[in-house]
């Protein structure tokens, strides 16, 4: 994966601006987002008692990293019910794929950048 694999599910320009271009902050925020996504994914089931809390949490985190479509899908699920969880799962997977491609590109760039 690399930047060419980005689908637009995450607006990395937003994240970069929000973090004032601080690469360490960007990397930390994205790592936390990925780690939490594993936990959230298990709660995105209509039979899960905590699905609404998970959707609300994902909404805030998604908007914080620039995954606005995911945030919007969460908002729809919050207002329209658990029947909308599939769209949240799809949007979460798209956001995670973009995060992986972006992180991979950043890792490749760090290998190419000479260190002083």
ABEGO torsion letter per residue (X at the ends): XBAAABAGABBAAAAAAAAGGBAAAAAAAAAAAAAAAAAAAAABBAABAAAAAAAAAAAAAAAAAGBAAAAAAAAAAAAAEAAAAAAAAAAAAAAAAAAAAAAAAAAAAAAABBBX
